[in-house]
């Protein structure tokens, strides 16, 4: 997997650094292609937007097409 690595501007807390290390290890173990990696990141962003806005709009419960 060859994704672009962007270092954070501020140091991560020990808890976030552990999560980041665990996530990098898991992604490396699965050996995803760049396209699969992007699809995974888009899905995670979509889920996060859904969770953060859950209950705000009745249309949120409709599946995206």
PDBQT receptor file of N, H, CA, C and O in Angstrom, charges set to zero:
ATOM      1  N   UNK A   1       0.853  -1.164   0.000  1.00  0.00    +0.000 N 
ATOM      2  CA  UNK A   1       0.000   0.000   0.000  1.00  0.00    +0.000 C 
ATOM      3  C   UNK A   1       0.897   1.224   0.000  1.00  0.00    +0.000 C 
ATOM      4  O   UNK A   1       1.822   1.317   0.807  1.00  0.00    +0.000 OA
ATOM      5  N   UNK A   2       0.639   2.148  -0.881  1.00  0.00    +0.000 N 
ATOM      6  H   UNK A   2      -0.113   2.072  -1.537  1.00  0.00    +0.000 HD
ATOM      7  CA  UNK A   2       1.479   3.335  -0.991  1.00  0.00    +0.000 C 
ATOM      8  C   UNK A   2       0.628   4.584  -0.900  1.00  0.00    +0.000 C 
ATOM      9  O   UNK A   2       0.411   5.261  -1.905  1.00  0.00    +0.000 OA
ATOM     10  N   UNK A   3       0.151   4.895   0.276  1.00  0.00    +0.000 N 
ATOM     11  H   UNK A   3       0.327   4.345   1.092  1.00  0.00    +0.000 HD
ATOM     12  CA  UNK A   3      -0.650   6.094   0.442  1.00  0.00    +0.000 C 
ATOM     13  C   UNK A   3       0.262   7.254   0.783  1.00  0.00    +0.000 C 
ATOM     14  O   UNK A   3       1.389   7.054   1.234  1.00  0.00    +0.000 OA
ATOM     15  N   UNK A   4      -0.221   8.459   0.570  1.00  0.00    +0.000 N 
ATOM     16  H   UNK A   4      -1.137   8.622   0.203  1.00  0.00    +0.000 HD
ATOM     17  CA  UNK A   4       0.538   9.646   0.940  1.00  0.00    +0.000 C 
ATOM     18  C   UNK A   4       0.454   9.809   2.446  1.00  0.00    +0.000 C 
ATOM     19  O   UNK A   4      -0.634   9.788   3.023  1.00  0.00    +0.000 OA
ATOM     20  N   UNK A   5       1.592   9.969   3.073  1.00  0.00    +0.000 N 
ATOM     21  H   UNK A   5       2.476   9.986   2.604  1.00  0.00    +0.000 HD
ATOM     22  CA  UNK A   5       1.606  10.123   4.524  1.00  0.00    +0.000 C 
ATOM     23  C   UNK A   5       1.723  11.605   4.836  1.00  0.00    +0.000 C 
ATOM     24  O   UNK A   5       2.631  12.283   4.353  1.00  0.00    +0.000 OA
ATOM     25  N   UNK A   6       0.800  12.100   5.645  1.00  0.00    +0.000 N 
ATOM     26  H   UNK A   6       0.063  11.549   6.037  1.00  0.00    +0.000 HD
ATOM     27  CA  UNK A   6       0.810  13.488   6.087  1.00  0.00    +0.000 C 
ATOM     28  C   UNK A   6       1.033  13.479   7.588  1.00  0.00    +0.000 C 
ATOM     29  O   UNK A   6       0.227  12.937   8.344  1.00  0.00    +0.000 OA
ATOM     30  N   UNK A   7       2.110  14.070   8.001  1.00  0.00    +0.000 N 
ATOM     31  H   UNK A   7       2.764  14.510   7.386  1.00  0.00    +0.000 HD
ATOM     32  CA  UNK A   7       2.393  14.136   9.422  1.00  0.00    +0.000 C 
ATOM     33  C   UNK A   7       1.542  15.235  10.045  1.00  0.00    +0.000 C 
ATOM     34  O   UNK A   7       1.401  16.311   9.464  1.00  0.00    +0.000 OA
ATOM     35  N   UNK A   8       0.979  14.982  11.208  1.00  0.00    +0.000 N 
ATOM     36  H   UNK A   8       1.093  14.108  11.680  1.00  0.00    +0.000 HD
ATOM     37  CA  UNK A   8       0.182  16.007  11.878  1.00  0.00    +0.000 C 
ATOM     38  C   UNK A   8       1.055  17.175  12.298  1.00  0.00    +0.000 C 
ATOM     39  O   UNK A   8       2.245  17.005  12.563  1.00  0.00    +0.000 OA
ATOM     40  N   UNK A   9       0.463  18.359  12.358  1.00  0.00    +0.000 N 
ATOM     41  H   UNK A   9      -0.504  18.497  12.143  1.00  0.00    +0.000 HD
ATOM     42  CA  UNK A   9       1.234  19.545  12.727  1.00  0.00    +0.000 C 
ATOM     43  C   UNK A   9       1.564  19.561  14.217  1.00  0.00    +0.000 C 
ATOM     44  O   UNK A   9       2.601  20.087  14.621  1.00  0.00    +0.000 OA
ATOM     45  N   UNK A  10       0.686  18.987  15.030  1.00  0.00    +0.000 N 
ATOM     46  H   UNK A  10      -0.157  18.560  14.702  1.00  0.00    +0.000 HD
ATOM     47  CA  UNK A  10       0.922  18.914  16.469  1.00  0.00    +0.000 C 
ATOM     48  C   UNK A  10       1.160  17.453  16.848  1.00  0.00    +0.000 C 
ATOM     49  O   UNK A  10       0.591  16.554  16.228  1.00  0.00    +0.000 OA
ATOM     50  N   UNK A  11       1.989  17.210  17.852  1.00  0.00    +0.000 N 
ATOM     51  H   UNK A  11       2.451  17.940  18.356  1.00  0.00    +0.000 HD
ATOM     52  CA  UNK A  11       2.211  15.825  18.277  1.00  0.00    +0.000 C 
ATOM     53  C   UNK A  11       0.917  15.187  18.782  1.00  0.00    +0.000 C 
ATOM     54  O   UNK A  11       0.088  15.845  19.409  1.00  0.00    +0.000 OA
ATOM     55  N   UNK A  12       0.766  13.911  18.499  1.00  0.00    +0.000 N 
ATOM     56  H   UNK A  12       1.440  13.377  17.989  1.00  0.00    +0.000 HD
ATOM     57  CA  UNK A  12      -0.426  13.185  18.936  1.00  0.00    +0.000 C 
ATOM     58  C   UNK A  12      -0.281  12.767  20.390  1.00  0.00    +0.000 C 
ATOM     59  O   UNK A  12       0.820  12.529  20.885  1.00  0.00    +0.000 OA
ATOM     60  N   UNK A  13      -1.418  12.685  21.055  1.00  0.00    +0.000 N 
ATOM     61  H   UNK A  13      -2.313  12.878  20.653  1.00  0.00    +0.000 HD
ATOM     62  CA  UNK A  13      -1.404  12.189  22.432  1.00  0.00    +0.000 C 
ATOM     63  C   UNK A  13      -1.006  10.714  22.383  1.00  0.00    +0.000 C 
ATOM     64  O   UNK A  13      -1.134  10.083  21.333  1.00  0.00    +0.000 OA
ATOM     65  N   UNK A  14      -0.531  10.156  23.482  1.00  0.00    +0.000 N 
ATOM     66  H   UNK A  14      -0.427  10.668  24.335  1.00  0.00    +0.000 HD
ATOM     67  CA  UNK A  14      -0.148   8.739  23.487  1.00  0.00    +0.000 C 
ATOM     68  C   UNK A  14      -1.296   7.822  23.057  1.00  0.00    +0.000 C 
ATOM     69  O   UNK A  14      -1.068   6.828  22.368  1.00  0.00    +0.000 OA
ATOM     70  N   UNK A  15      -2.515   8.146  23.454  1.00  0.00    +0.000 N 
ATOM     71  H   UNK A  15      -2.701   8.954  24.014  1.00  0.00    +0.000 HD
ATOM     72  CA  UNK A  15      -3.675   7.327  23.088  1.00  0.00    +0.000 C 
ATOM     73  C   UNK A  15      -3.894   7.354  21.571  1.00  0.00    +0.000 C 
ATOM     74  O   UNK A  15      -4.081   6.307  20.950  1.00  0.00    +0.000 OA
ATOM     75  N   UNK A  16      -3.870   8.567  20.971  1.00  0.00    +0.000 N 
ATOM     76  H   UNK A  16      -3.718   9.417  21.476  1.00  0.00    +0.000 HD
ATOM     77  CA  UNK A  16      -4.063   8.680  19.524  1.00  0.00    +0.000 C 
ATOM     78  C   UNK A  16      -2.901   8.061  18.749  1.00  0.00    +0.000 C 
ATOM     79  O   UNK A  16      -3.107   7.491  17.678  1.00  0.00    +0.000 OA
ATOM     80  N   UNK A  17      -1.691   8.167  19.279  1.00  0.00    +0.000 N 
ATOM     81  H   UNK A  17      -1.524   8.630  20.149  1.00  0.00    +0.000 HD
ATOM     82  CA  UNK A  17      -0.543   7.562  18.615  1.00  0.00    +0.000 C 
ATOM     83  C   UNK A  17      -0.681   6.044  18.592  1.00  0.00    +0.000 C 
ATOM     84  O   UNK A  17      -0.328   5.408  17.598  1.00  0.00    +0.000 OA
ATOM     85  N   UNK A  18      -1.193   5.451  19.684  1.00  0.00    +0.000 N 
ATOM     86  H   UNK A  18      -1.479   5.967  20.491  1.00  0.00    +0.000 HD
ATOM     87  CA  UNK A  18      -1.405   4.004  19.722  1.00  0.00    +0.000 C 
ATOM     88  C   UNK A  18      -2.450   3.592  18.686  1.00  0.00    +0.000 C 
ATOM     89  O   UNK A  18      -2.267   2.605  17.974  1.00  0.00    +0.000 OA
ATOM     90  N   UNK A  19      -3.542   4.349  18.603  1.00  0.00    +0.000 N 
ATOM     91  H   UNK A  19      -3.691   5.151  19.182  1.00  0.00    +0.000 HD
ATOM     92  CA  UNK A  19      -4.584   4.055  17.620  1.00  0.00    +0.000 C 
ATOM     93  C   UNK A  19      -4.014   4.157  16.211  1.00  0.00    +0.000 C 
ATOM     94  O   UNK A  19      -4.275   3.299  15.368  1.00  0.00    +0.000 OA
ATOM     95  N   UNK A  20      -3.242   5.196  15.958  1.00  0.00    +0.000 N 
ATOM     96  H   UNK A  20      -3.029   5.893  16.643  1.00  0.00    +0.000 HD
ATOM     97  CA  UNK A  20      -2.644   5.387  14.631  1.00  0.00    +0.000 C 
ATOM     98  C   UNK A  20      -1.713   4.230  14.287  1.00  0.00    +0.000 C 
ATOM     99  O   UNK A  20      -1.746   3.717  13.168  1.00  0.00    +0.000 OA
ATOM    100  N   UNK A  21      -0.887   3.818  15.240  1.00  0.00    +0.000 N 
ATOM    101  H   UNK A  21      -0.860   4.234  16.149  1.00  0.00    +0.000 HD
ATOM    102  CA  UNK A  21       0.033   2.707  15.004  1.00  0.00    +0.000 C 
ATOM    103  C   UNK A  21      -0.724   1.409  14.734  1.00  0.00    +0.000 C 
ATOM    104  O   UNK A  21      -0.364   0.643  13.840  1.00  0.00    +0.000 OA
ATOM    105  N   UNK A  22      -1.779   1.172  15.520  1.00  0.00    +0.000 N 
ATOM    106  H   UNK A  22      -2.071   1.794  16.246  1.00  0.00    +0.000 HD
ATOM    107  CA  UNK A  22      -2.593  -0.034  15.321  1.00  0.00    +0.000 C 
ATOM    108  C   UNK A  22      -3.263  -0.023  13.948  1.00  0.00    +0.000 C 
ATOM    109  O   UNK A  22      -3.291  -1.040  13.255  1.00  0.00    +0.000 OA
ATOM    110  N   UNK A  23      -3.798   1.128  13.564  1.00  0.00    +0.000 N 
ATOM    111  H   UNK A  23      -3.775   1.954  14.127  1.00  0.00    +0.000 HD
ATOM    112  CA  UNK A  23      -4.460   1.241  12.266  1.00  0.00    +0.000 C 
ATOM    113  C   UNK A  23      -3.465   1.030  11.126  1.00  0.00    +0.000 C 
ATOM    114  O   UNK A  23      -3.771   0.326  10.163  1.00  0.00    +0.000 OA
ATOM    115  N   UNK A  24      -2.299   1.619  11.222  1.00  0.00    +0.000 N 
ATOM    116  H   UNK A  24      -2.050   2.190  12.005  1.00  0.00    +0.000 HD
ATOM    117  CA  UNK A  24      -1.277   1.431  10.191  1.00  0.00    +0.000 C 
ATOM    118  C   UNK A  24      -0.873  -0.040  10.080  1.00  0.00    +0.000 C 
ATOM    119  O   UNK A  24      -0.684  -0.545   8.973  1.00  0.00    +0.000 OA
ATOM    120  N   UNK A  25      -0.739  -0.732  11.217  1.00  0.00    +0.000 N 
ATOM    121  H   UNK A  25      -0.893  -0.321  12.116  1.00  0.00    +0.000 HD
ATOM    122  CA  UNK A  25      -0.371  -2.148  11.207  1.00  0.00    +0.000 C 
ATOM    123  C   UNK A  25      -1.460  -2.978  10.535  1.00  0.00    +0.000 C 
ATOM    124  O   UNK A  25      -1.165  -3.842   9.709  1.00  0.00    +0.000 OA
ATOM    125  N   UNK A  26      -2.714  -2.716  10.887  1.00  0.00    +0.000 N 
ATOM    126  H   UNK A  26      -2.953  -2.014  11.558  1.00  0.00    +0.000 HD
ATOM    127  CA  UNK A  26      -3.827  -3.467  10.292  1.00  0.00    +0.000 C 
ATOM    128  C   UNK A  26      -3.883  -3.223   8.789  1.00  0.00    +0.000 C 
ATOM    129  O   UNK A  26      -4.019  -4.172   8.016  1.00  0.00    +0.000 OA
ATOM    130  N   UNK A  27      -3.781  -1.975   8.367  1.00  0.00    +0.000 N 
ATOM    131  H   UNK A  27      -3.671  -1.204   8.995  1.00  0.00    +0.000 HD
ATOM    132  CA  UNK A  27      -3.833  -1.661   6.934  1.00  0.00    +0.000 C 
ATOM    133  C   UNK A  27      -2.664  -2.311   6.193  1.00  0.00    +0.000 C 
ATOM    134  O   UNK A  27      -2.828  -2.781   5.068  1.00  0.00    +0.000 OA
ATOM    135  N   UNK A  28      -1.501  -2.337   6.813  1.00  0.00    +0.000 N 
ATOM    136  H   UNK A  28      -1.368  -1.955   7.728  1.00  0.00    +0.000 HD
ATOM    137  CA  UNK A  28      -0.331  -2.969   6.194  1.00  0.00    +0.000 C 
ATOM    138  C   UNK A  28      -0.545  -4.474   6.068  1.00  0.00    +0.000 C 
ATOM    139  O   UNK A  28      -0.168  -5.077   5.063  1.00  0.00    +0.000 OA
ATOM    140  N   UNK A  29      -1.152  -5.080   7.088  1.00  0.00    +0.000 N 
ATOM    141  H   UNK A  29      -1.459  -4.591   7.905  1.00  0.00    +0.000 HD
ATOM    142  CA  UNK A  29      -1.404  -6.525   7.065  1.00  0.00    +0.000 C 
ATOM    143  C   UNK A  29      -2.377  -6.915   5.961  1.00  0.00    +0.000 C 
ATOM    144  O   UNK A  29      -2.250  -7.990   5.374  1.00  0.00    +0.000 OA
ATOM    145  N   UNK A  30      -3.348  -6.052   5.674  1.00  0.00    +0.000 N 
ATOM    146  H   UNK A  30      -3.451  -5.179   6.151  1.00  0.00    +0.000 HD
ATOM    147  CA  UNK A  30      -4.329  -6.366   4.637  1.00  0.00    +0.000 C 
ATOM    148  C   UNK A  30      -3.813  -6.072   3.238  1.00  0.00    +0.000 C 
ATOM    149  O   UNK A  30      -4.394  -6.551   2.263  1.00  0.00    +0.000 OA
ATOM    150  N   UNK A  31      -2.744  -5.302   3.108  1.00  0.00    +0.000 N 
ATOM    151  H   UNK A  31      -2.272  -4.913   3.899  1.00  0.00    +0.000 HD
ATOM    152  CA  UNK A  31      -2.119  -5.015   1.825  1.00  0.00    +0.000 C 
ATOM    153  C   UNK A  31      -3.151  -4.541   0.798  1.00  0.00    +0.000 C 
ATOM    154  O   UNK A  31      -3.312  -5.155  -0.257  1.00  0.00    +0.000 OA
ATOM    155  N   UNK A  32      -3.843  -3.454   1.110  1.00  0.00    +0.000 N 
ATOM    156  H   UNK A  32      -3.712  -2.955   1.967  1.00  0.00    +0.000 HD
ATOM    157  CA  UNK A  32      -4.864  -2.902   0.238  1.00  0.00    +0.000 C 
ATOM    158  C   UNK A  32      -4.250  -2.162  -0.931  1.00  0.00    +0.000 C 
ATOM    159  O   UNK A  32      -3.177  -1.570  -0.807  1.00  0.00    +0.000 OA
ATOM    160  N   UNK A  33      -4.929  -2.195  -2.067  1.00  0.00    +0.000 N 
ATOM    161  H   UNK A  33      -5.800  -2.676  -2.167  1.00  0.00    +0.000 HD
ATOM    162  CA  UNK A  33      -4.497  -1.385  -3.202  1.00  0.00    +0.000 C 
ATOM    163  C   UNK A  33      -4.862   0.067  -2.907  1.00  0.00    +0.000 C 
ATOM    164  O   UNK A  33      -5.625   0.338  -1.979  1.00  0.00    +0.000 OA
ATOM    165  N   UNK A  34      -4.327   0.994  -3.683  1.00  0.00    +0.000 N 
ATOM    166  H   UNK A  34      -3.707   0.774  -4.437  1.00  0.00    +0.000 HD
ATOM    167  CA  UNK A  34      -4.624   2.413  -3.482  1.00  0.00    +0.000 C 
ATOM    168  C   UNK A  34      -6.119   2.672  -3.639  1.00  0.00    +0.000 C 
ATOM    169  O   UNK A  34      -6.692   3.456  -2.881  1.00  0.00    +0.000 OA
ATOM    170  N   UNK A  35      -6.746   2.038  -4.594  1.00  0.00    +0.000 N 
ATOM    171  H   UNK A  35      -6.281   1.402  -5.209  1.00  0.00    +0.000 HD
ATOM    172  CA  UNK A  35      -8.178   2.213  -4.824  1.00  0.00    +0.000 C 
ATOM    173  C   UNK A  35      -8.993   1.673  -3.638  1.00  0.00    +0.000 C 
ATOM    174  O   UNK A  35      -9.946   2.316  -3.198  1.00  0.00    +0.000 OA
ATOM    175  N   UNK A  36      -8.624   0.511  -3.129  1.00  0.00    +0.000 N 
ATOM    176  H   UNK A  36      -7.850  -0.012  -3.486  1.00  0.00    +0.000 HD
ATOM    177  CA  UNK A  36      -9.320  -0.058  -1.972  1.00  0.00    +0.000 C 
ATOM    178  C   UNK A  36      -9.140   0.829  -0.736  1.00  0.00    +0.000 C 
ATOM    179  O   UNK A  36     -10.071   1.017   0.047  1.00  0.00    +0.000 OA
ATOM    180  N   UNK A  37      -7.929   1.369  -0.575  1.00  0.00    +0.000 N 
ATOM    181  H   UNK A  37      -7.173   1.216  -1.211  1.00  0.00    +0.000 HD
ATOM    182  CA  UNK A  37      -7.649   2.252   0.554  1.00  0.00    +0.000 C 
ATOM    183  C   UNK A  37      -8.520   3.500   0.484  1.00  0.00    +0.000 C 
ATOM    184  O   UNK A  37      -9.119   3.900   1.483  1.00  0.00    +0.000 OA
ATOM    185  N   UNK A  38      -8.592   4.117  -0.701  1.00  0.00    +0.000 N 
ATOM    186  H   UNK A  38      -8.106   3.791  -1.512  1.00  0.00    +0.000 HD
ATOM    187  CA  UNK A  38      -9.432   5.320  -0.868  1.00  0.00    +0.000 C 
ATOM    188  C   UNK A  38     -10.896   5.006  -0.598  1.00  0.00    +0.000 C 
ATOM    189  O   UNK A  38     -11.585   5.794   0.049  1.00  0.00    +0.000 OA
ATOM    190  N   UNK A  39     -11.381   3.868  -1.082  1.00  0.00    +0.000 N 
ATOM    191  H   UNK A  39     -10.821   3.227  -1.607  1.00  0.00    +0.000 HD
ATOM    192  CA  UNK A  39     -12.770   3.477  -0.846  1.00  0.00    +0.000 C 
ATOM    193  C   UNK A  39     -13.020   3.308   0.655  1.00  0.00    +0.000 C 
ATOM    194  O   UNK A  39     -14.066   3.720   1.158  1.00  0.00    +0.000 OA
ATOM    195  N   UNK A  40     -12.080   2.713   1.362  1.00  0.00    +0.000 N 
ATOM    196  H   UNK A  40     -11.231   2.378   0.953  1.00  0.00    +0.000 HD
ATOM    197  CA  UNK A  40     -12.206   2.539   2.806  1.00  0.00    +0.000 C 
ATOM    198  C   UNK A  40     -12.255   3.884   3.516  1.00  0.00    +0.000 C 
ATOM    199  O   UNK A  40     -13.089   4.089   4.398  1.00  0.00    +0.000 OA
ATOM    200  N   UNK A  41     -11.365   4.809   3.138  1.00  0.00    +0.000 N 
ATOM    201  H   UNK A  41     -10.687   4.642   2.422  1.00  0.00    +0.000 HD
ATOM    202  CA  UNK A  41     -11.339   6.128   3.765  1.00  0.00    +0.000 C 
ATOM    203  C   UNK A  41     -12.631   6.890   3.483  1.00  0.00    +0.000 C 
ATOM    204  O   UNK A  41     -13.161   7.553   4.375  1.00  0.00    +0.000 OA
ATOM    205  N   UNK A  42     -13.143   6.805   2.263  1.00  0.00    +0.000 N 
ATOM    206  H   UNK A  42     -12.712   6.266   1.539  1.00  0.00    +0.000 HD
ATOM    207  CA  UNK A  42     -14.404   7.476   1.929  1.00  0.00    +0.000 C 
ATOM    208  C   UNK A  42     -15.554   6.889   2.742  1.00  0.00    +0.000 C 
ATOM    209  O   UNK A  42     -16.419   7.627   3.213  1.00  0.00    +0.000 OA
ATOM    210  N   UNK A  43     -15.568   5.576   2.908  1.00  0.00    +0.000 N 
ATOM    211  H   UNK A  43     -14.865   4.977   2.526  1.00  0.00    +0.000 HD
ATOM    212  CA  UNK A  43     -16.611   4.936   3.707  1.00  0.00    +0.000 C 
ATOM    213  C   UNK A  43     -16.525   5.393   5.160  1.00  0.00    +0.000 C 
ATOM    214  O   UNK A  43     -17.550   5.658   5.787  1.00  0.00    +0.000 OA
ATOM    215  N   UNK A  44     -15.329   5.486   5.691  1.00  0.00    +0.000 N 
ATOM    216  H   UNK A  44     -14.495   5.270   5.182  1.00  0.00    +0.000 HD
ATOM    217  CA  UNK A  44     -15.154   5.929   7.074  1.00  0.00    +0.000 C 
ATOM    218  C   UNK A  44     -15.614   7.377   7.237  1.00  0.00    +0.000 C 
ATOM    219  O   UNK A  44     -16.253   7.713   8.234  1.00  0.00    +0.000 OA
ATOM    220  N   UNK A  45     -15.295   8.241   6.263  1.00  0.00    +0.000 N 
ATOM    221  H   UNK A  45     -14.776   7.968   5.453  1.00  0.00    +0.000 HD
ATOM    222  CA  UNK A  45     -15.732   9.639   6.323  1.00  0.00    +0.000 C 
ATOM    223  C   UNK A  45     -17.248   9.729   6.257  1.00  0.00    +0.000 C 
ATOM    224  O   UNK A  45     -17.863  10.504   6.990  1.00  0.00    +0.000 OA
ATOM    225  N   UNK A  46     -17.852   8.935   5.376  1.00  0.00    +0.000 N 
ATOM    226  H   UNK A  46     -17.352   8.306   4.780  1.00  0.00    +0.000 HD
ATOM    227  CA  UNK A  46     -19.307   8.935   5.226  1.00  0.00    +0.000 C 
ATOM    228  C   UNK A  46     -19.964   8.472   6.526  1.00  0.00    +0.000 C 
ATOM    229  O   UNK A  46     -20.952   9.063   6.964  1.00  0.00    +0.000 OA
ATOM    230  N   UNK A  47     -19.428   7.428   7.140  1.00  0.00    +0.000 N 
ATOM    231  H   UNK A  47     -18.626   6.948   6.784  1.00  0.00    +0.000 HD
ATOM    232  CA  UNK A  47     -19.974   6.931   8.408  1.00  0.00    +0.000 C 
ATOM    233  C   UNK A  47     -19.826   7.976   9.512  1.00  0.00    +0.000 C 
ATOM    234  O   UNK A  47     -20.728   8.155  10.330  1.00  0.00    +0.000 OA
ATOM    235  N   UNK A  48     -18.693   8.657   9.530  1.00  0.00    +0.000 N 
ATOM    236  H   UNK A  48     -17.960   8.512   8.866  1.00  0.00    +0.000 HD
ATOM    237  CA  UNK A  48     -18.473   9.677  10.559  1.00  0.00    +0.000 C 
ATOM    238  C   UNK A  48     -19.470  10.825  10.401  1.00  0.00    +0.000 C 
ATOM    239  O   UNK A  48     -20.041  11.295  11.385  1.00  0.00    +0.000 OA
ATOM    240  N   UNK A  49     -19.677  11.276   9.156  1.00  0.00    +0.000 N 
ATOM    241  H   UNK A  49     -19.213  10.893   8.357  1.00  0.00    +0.000 HD
ATOM    242  CA  UNK A  49     -20.650  12.341   8.913  1.00  0.00    +0.000 C 
ATOM    243  C   UNK A  49     -22.043  11.889   9.351  1.00  0.00    +0.000 C 
ATOM    244  O   UNK A  49     -22.798  12.667   9.933  1.00  0.00    +0.000 OA
ATOM    245  N   UNK A  50     -22.376  10.638   9.068  1.00  0.00    +0.000 N 
ATOM    246  H   UNK A  50     -21.762  10.007   8.595  1.00  0.00    +0.000 HD
ATOM    247  CA  UNK A  50     -23.682  10.107   9.454  1.00  0.00    +0.000 C 
ATOM    248  C   UNK A  50     -23.828  10.081  10.971  1.00  0.00    +0.000 C 
ATOM    249  O   UNK A  50     -24.855  10.496  11.509  1.00  0.00    +0.000 OA
ATOM    250  N   UNK A  51     -22.804   9.595  11.654  1.00  0.00    +0.000 N 
ATOM    251  H   UNK A  51     -21.970   9.258  11.218  1.00  0.00    +0.000 HD
ATOM    252  CA  UNK A  51     -22.860   9.490  13.116  1.00  0.00    +0.000 C 
ATOM    253  C   UNK A  51     -22.916  10.874  13.758  1.00  0.00    +0.000 C 
ATOM    254  O   UNK A  51     -23.688  11.094  14.691  1.00  0.00    +0.000 OA
ATOM    255  N   UNK A  52     -22.102  11.804  13.262  1.00  0.00    +0.000 N 
ATOM    256  H   UNK A  52     -21.475  11.625  12.504  1.00  0.00    +0.000 HD
ATOM    257  CA  UNK A  52     -22.076  13.146  13.846  1.00  0.00    +0.000 C 
ATOM    258  C   UNK A  52     -23.385  13.881  13.617  1.00  0.00    +0.000 C 
ATOM    259  O   UNK A  52     -23.779  14.706  14.442  1.00  0.00    +0.000 OA
ATOM    260  N   UNK A  53     -24.067  13.600  12.512  1.00  0.00    +0.000 N 
ATOM    261  H   UNK A  53     -23.747  12.930  11.842  1.00  0.00    +0.000 HD
ATOM    262  CA  UNK A  53     -25.297  14.300  12.210  1.00  0.00    +0.000 C 
ATOM    263  C   UNK A  53     -26.536  13.466  12.463  1.00  0.00    +0.000 C 
ATOM    264  O   UNK A  53     -27.638  13.881  12.104  1.00  0.00    +0.000 OA
ATOM    265  N   UNK A  54     -26.386  12.303  13.072  1.00  0.00    +0.000 N 
ATOM    266  H   UNK A  54     -25.491  11.966  13.364  1.00  0.00    +0.000 HD
ATOM    267  CA  UNK A  54     -27.521  11.412  13.295  1.00  0.00    +0.000 C 
ATOM    268  C   UNK A  54     -28.602  12.115  14.098  1.00  0.00    +0.000 C 
ATOM    269  O   UNK A  54     -28.335  12.730  15.130  1.00  0.00    +0.000 OA
ATOM    270  N   UNK A  55     -29.826  12.009  13.600  1.00  0.00    +0.000 N 
ATOM    271  H   UNK A  55     -30.042  11.509  12.762  1.00  0.00    +0.000 HD
ATOM    272  CA  UNK A  55     -30.960  12.593  14.284  1.00  0.00    +0.000 C 
ATOM    273  C   UNK A  55     -31.238  14.025  13.903  1.00  0.00    +0.000 C 
ATOM    274  O   UNK A  55     -32.259  14.577  14.311  1.00  0.00    +0.000 OA
ATOM    275  N   UNK A  56     -30.363  14.648  13.132  1.00  0.00    +0.000 N 
ATOM    276  H   UNK A  56     -29.533  14.200  12.800  1.00  0.00    +0.000 HD
ATOM    277  CA  UNK A  56     -30.568  16.039  12.741  1.00  0.00    +0.000 C 
ATOM    278  C   UNK A  56     -31.604  16.189  11.634  1.00  0.00    +0.000 C 
ATOM    279  O   UNK A  56     -32.312  17.194  11.575  1.00  0.00    +0.000 OA
ATOM    280  N   UNK A  57     -31.694  15.193  10.758  1.00  0.00    +0.000 N 
ATOM    281  H   UNK A  57     -31.119  14.376  10.806  1.00  0.00    +0.000 HD
ATOM    282  CA  UNK A  57     -32.542  15.311   9.585  1.00  0.00    +0.000 C 
ATOM    283  C   UNK A  57     -33.208  13.965   9.331  1.00  0.00    +0.000 C 
ATOM    284  O   UNK A  57     -32.553  12.926   9.412  1.00  0.00    +0.000 OA
ATOM    285  N   UNK A  58     -34.491  13.973   9.028  1.00  0.00    +0.000 N 
ATOM    286  H   UNK A  58     -35.023  14.818   8.963  1.00  0.00    +0.000 HD
ATOM    287  CA  UNK A  58     -35.182  12.700   8.783  1.00  0.00    +0.000 C 
ATOM    288  C   UNK A  58     -34.665  12.016   7.525  1.00  0.00    +0.000 C 
ATOM    289  O   UNK A  58     -34.824  10.805   7.370  1.00  0.00    +0.000 OA
ATOM    290  N   UNK A  59     -34.050  12.776   6.625  1.00  0.00    +0.000 N 
ATOM    291  H   UNK A  59     -33.922  13.760   6.750  1.00  0.00    +0.000 HD
ATOM    292  CA  UNK A  59     -33.524  12.187   5.388  1.00  0.00    +0.000 C 
ATOM    293  C   UNK A  59     -32.215  11.444   5.634  1.00  0.00    +0.000 C 
ATOM    294  O   UNK A  59     -31.750  10.722   4.751  1.00  0.00    +0.000 OA
ATOM    295  N   UNK A  60     -31.609  11.602   6.811  1.00  0.00    +0.000 N 
ATOM    296  H   UNK A  60     -31.986  12.188   7.527  1.00  0.00    +0.000 HD
ATOM    297  CA  UNK A  60     -30.366  10.885   7.122  1.00  0.00    +0.000 C 
ATOM    298  C   UNK A  60     -30.555   9.379   7.120  1.00  0.00    +0.000 C 
ATOM    299  O   UNK A  60     -29.608   8.635   6.864  1.00  0.00    +0.000 OA
ATOM    300  N   UNK A  61     -31.771   8.923   7.403  1.00  0.00    +0.000 N 
ATOM    301  H   UNK A  61     -32.540   9.528   7.611  1.00  0.00    +0.000 HD
ATOM    302  CA  UNK A  61     -32.016   7.491   7.485  1.00  0.00    +0.000 C 
ATOM    303  C   UNK A  61     -32.173   6.834   6.122  1.00  0.00    +0.000 C 
ATOM    304  O   UNK A  61     -32.205   5.607   6.030  1.00  0.00    +0.000 OA
ATOM    305  N   UNK A  62     -32.272   7.636   5.060  1.00  0.00    +0.000 N 
ATOM    306  H   UNK A  62     -32.245   8.632   5.136  1.00  0.00    +0.000 HD
ATOM    307  CA  UNK A  62     -32.387   7.069   3.717  1.00  0.00    +0.000 C 
ATOM    308  C   UNK A  62     -31.015   6.639   3.230  1.00  0.00    +0.000 C 
ATOM    309  O   UNK A  62     -30.040   7.368   3.416  1.00  0.00    +0.000 OA
ATOM    310  N   UNK A  63     -30.919   5.463   2.608  1.00  0.00    +0.000 N 
ATOM    311  H   UNK A  63     -31.710   4.871   2.458  1.00  0.00    +0.000 HD
ATOM    312  CA  UNK A  63     -29.610   5.017   2.093  1.00  0.00    +0.000 C 
ATOM    313  C   UNK A  63     -29.157   5.874   0.914  1.00  0.00    +0.000 C 
ATOM    314  O   UNK A  63     -29.965   6.328   0.104  1.00  0.00    +0.000 OA
ATOM    315  N   UNK A  64     -27.836   6.082   0.840  1.00  0.00    +0.000 N 
ATOM    316  H   UNK A  64     -27.180   5.713   1.499  1.00  0.00    +0.000 HD
ATOM    317  CA  UNK A  64     -27.279   6.833  -0.295  1.00  0.00    +0.000 C 
ATOM    318  C   UNK A  64     -27.276   5.973  -1.525  1.00  0.00    +0.000 C 
ATOM    319  O   UNK A  64     -27.056   4.765  -1.446  1.00  0.00    +0.000 OA
ATOM    320  N   UNK A  65     -27.519   6.584  -2.663  1.00  0.00    +0.000 N 
ATOM    321  H   UNK A  65     -27.698   7.566  -2.727  1.00  0.00    +0.000 HD
ATOM    322  CA  UNK A  65     -27.508   5.835  -3.932  1.00  0.00    +0.000 C 
ATOM    323  C   UNK A  65     -26.456   6.369  -4.847  1.00  0.00    +0.000 C 
ATOM    324  O   UNK A  65     -26.294   5.869  -5.960  1.00  0.00    +0.000 OA
TER     325      UNK A  65
